[in-house]
Amino acid sequence: MATRIMAGRSTPKSSRRSSNTTRGTTTKPTAPTPTPDEARELLEIKLAQLNSLLWCCYGDGNGWFEEAGEKHRDHMLWIASDLAREAEMLFQVSAPK
């Protein structure tokens, strides 16, 4: 029988943060820098994703965000943070110089 391999935790063990705990970003393979046109297209996609995620959290999510529980709320905000960071990077690449 094959040995079962488990991936490590991608989030901190506890969702409670202490003053010396920082949240890392998702590690991804390094991709080539997109061209300005590719960056604009990717930026549009990231902003649409972020808009939909935040709509669930605040817009008209019908209380779903509050009912999700602390762990899931924390993960959703982590996703929003990553999307915003990626959008900022794409904006810098796509902006005319």
C-alpha positions as CSV (number, residue, x, y, z in Angstrom):
1,M,0.0,0.0,0.0
2,A,1.3,3.5,-0.9
3,T,2.3,5.8,1.9
4,R,-0.1,8.7,2.3
5,I,1.7,12.1,2.0
6,M,0.1,15.1,3.6
7,A,0.9,18.7,2.6
8,G,1.9,21.1,5.3
9,R,-0.4,23.8,6.6
10,S,-0.7,26.8,4.4
11,T,-2.1,28.9,7.2
12,P,-1.0,29.5,10.8
13,K,-2.2,26.9,13.3
14,S,-4.2,29.5,15.2
15,S,-6.2,32.2,13.5
16,R,-5.5,34.4,16.5
17,R,-2.5,36.6,15.7
18,S,0.0,37.8,18.2
19,S,2.0,41.0,17.7
20,N,5.0,39.1,16.4
21,T,3.1,36.9,14.0
22,T,2.9,37.9,10.3
23,R,0.9,36.4,7.6
24,G,2.8,35.2,4.6
25,T,1.6,35.2,1.1
26,T,0.9,32.1,-1.0
27,T,4.1,30.8,-2.5
28,K,3.9,30.5,-6.2
29,P,6.4,29.6,-8.9
30,T,8.1,32.6,-10.3
31,A,6.4,33.6,-13.6
32,P,7.9,35.9,-16.2
33,T,6.8,39.5,-15.8
34,P,3.7,40.1,-18.0
35,T,3.7,42.6,-20.8
36,P,1.7,45.8,-20.1
37,D,-1.2,44.5,-22.1
38,E,-1.2,41.1,-20.3
39,A,-0.9,42.9,-17.0
40,R,-4.0,45.1,-17.8
41,E,-6.0,41.9,-18.7
42,L,-4.8,40.1,-15.5
43,L,-5.6,43.2,-13.4
44,E,-9.1,43.3,-14.7
45,I,-9.5,39.6,-13.8
46,K,-8.1,40.1,-10.3
47,L,-10.3,43.1,-9.6
48,A,-13.4,41.1,-10.7
49,Q,-12.4,38.3,-8.4
50,L,-11.8,40.7,-5.5
51,N,-15.1,42.5,-6.2
52,S,-17.0,39.2,-6.0
53,L,-15.3,38.1,-2.9
54,L,-15.9,41.4,-1.1
55,W,-19.5,41.3,-2.3
56,C,-19.9,38.1,-0.4
57,C,-18.4,39.6,2.7
58,Y,-20.1,43.0,2.7
59,G,-22.3,43.8,-0.3
60,D,-25.4,41.6,-0.5
61,G,-24.1,38.4,1.0
62,N,-27.2,38.1,3.2
63,G,-25.2,37.6,6.4
64,W,-23.2,34.7,5.0
65,F,-19.9,36.3,6.0
66,E,-20.9,36.5,9.7
67,E,-22.1,33.0,9.7
68,A,-19.0,31.5,8.1
69,G,-17.1,31.4,11.3
70,E,-13.8,33.0,12.4
71,K,-11.5,30.6,10.5
72,H,-13.3,31.0,7.2
73,R,-13.6,34.8,7.6
74,D,-9.9,35.0,8.3
75,H,-9.1,32.9,5.2
76,M,-11.4,35.0,3.0
77,L,-9.7,38.2,4.1
78,W,-6.4,36.6,3.4
79,I,-7.5,35.9,-0.1
80,A,-8.7,39.5,-0.5
81,S,-5.3,40.7,0.7
82,D,-3.5,38.5,-1.8
83,L,-5.8,39.7,-4.6
84,A,-5.3,43.3,-3.7
85,R,-1.5,42.9,-3.5
86,E,-1.4,41.1,-6.9
87,A,-3.7,43.8,-8.4
88,E,-1.3,46.5,-7.2
89,M,1.7,44.8,-8.8
90,L,-0.2,44.3,-12.1
91,F,-1.2,48.0,-12.0
92,Q,2.4,49.0,-11.7
93,V,3.4,46.8,-14.6
94,S,0.5,48.0,-16.8
95,A,0.8,51.8,-16.0
96,P,2.5,53.8,-18.8
97,K,5.9,55.1,-17.7
